[in-house]
Amino acid sequence: MSQRQTKLTQNPLEKIWIPSMSSKLYRRRGSTVPQFTNSPTMIVMVGLPARGKTYISKKLTRYLNWIGVPTKAHCVCLCLCSCVRVCRACAIAALKDVCAYFMQEQGQVAVFDATNTTIERREVILSFAKENGYKVFFIESLCDDPEIIAENIKQVKLSSPDYAGCDKEDAVADFLKRIECYKVTYISLNDEKDSLSYIKIFNVGSRYLVNRVQDHIQSRIVYYLMNIHVAPRFIYLTRHGESELNLVGRIGGDSGLSPRGNKFASALGGYIRSQCIRDLKVWTSHMKRTIQTAEGLGVPYEQWKALNEIDAGVCEEMTYEEIQDHYPEEFALRDQNKYRYRYPKGESYEDLVQRLEPVIMELERQENVLVVCHQAVMRCLLAYFLDKSAAELPYLKCPLHTVLKLTPVAYGCKVESIFLNIEAVNTHRDKPVNVDVDREPEEALLTVPDHI
């Protein structure tokens, strides 16, 4: 592969949207920048305190970054003082940060996390966006269920430094007073008068109202927000039991389980039964080793083709040593950028993420699920829930015969690792120090795990 081809196929594309002026754009009052199809998007949160705005903004940011849309949340802390000038200054500073993110860090989406409950504040944001050529999409979270509001205050707001050492009941009462202050000036987005693009979310997803969606990104945001929920649940991720090809260090293929892999399938069934999980759904890939593992559970399971292991193309069923011997340049290129490298006639991790997006959507809709999958697939799913970058994703450790129990919490995900005491080969390969195409074979194979 020539150097020119390498640049074309392995490097990420440069940002398409190019501003017509410098980063001083936000100072140009009264002027307008043309809005391009691929111009950056500002996601503007709207709603009273304790309505889940930060939860939504963090979750949405994680999702967009996972699918490859560079996104950053810009949080404007709850303004507790009565000085309008100070509150406005905080908002303007955050908007300048948004501009810097788009101009200097090549961001594509910025989530502006604040109350934004007044028409005046929203006009400032719209004017700023118009001057800089940004698109704007509002997300308004409305909630009048006192139980949901109280739970949100207890879970999230009381951990604020403002309430350190305070009695819980007094803290709740104080925060409710603050909410009442915001209610005085709160004006909801108007379905008839506002020609804005937005989604309204009522009572944590019991109802939605969508208005004037402008583009593909906004469509994906709406689709995602209409699939998430906050009900307590567990997601169990595990790889198939050790396979016959795992034993000999061969990647891919569709072999069955080894004797130790069959023992793991039985142990997995015992573990899952011991958890007494209500309405558990079990998903596998179409590959023999995940199906044989799920058979040990003794319960119905559903097969997903999307959960199949990454396609290694011409390298299917080869050992790392054989790949280095036959395709040394390809082996080095994969080490240089493992996330974006695509096997000849196969897939990349980036391709795999796109293939797994429907699985993530369905996981967000479900309650308790056990996913029996493969190493690369499990890395992609885990990276979504743990907010890992594209550089980290291909090197996440997902050992055989281990169950990862994920518990979604307020602003993230709690992970428990359970090893089921059945030994298995190690299939994890760390990134070698030398990734040059002209490296010695010994250097390329330094991190290859032992096998038969």
PyMOL commands that set and color helices and strands:
alter all, ss='L'
color gray80, all
select helices_A, chain A and resi 3-10+23-27+53-66+84-104+119-132+146-155+157-159+161-163+168-185+216-225+244-247+259-275+288-295+305-307+313-315+320-326+328-336+349-365+375-386+393-395+441-444
alter helices_A, ss='H'
color red, helices_A
select strands_A, chain A and resi 41-46+71-75+109-113+135-142+198-202+207-211+235-239+281-284+302-303+369-373+402-409+412-419
alter strands_A, ss='S'
color yellow, strands_A
deselect
rebuild
show_as cartoon
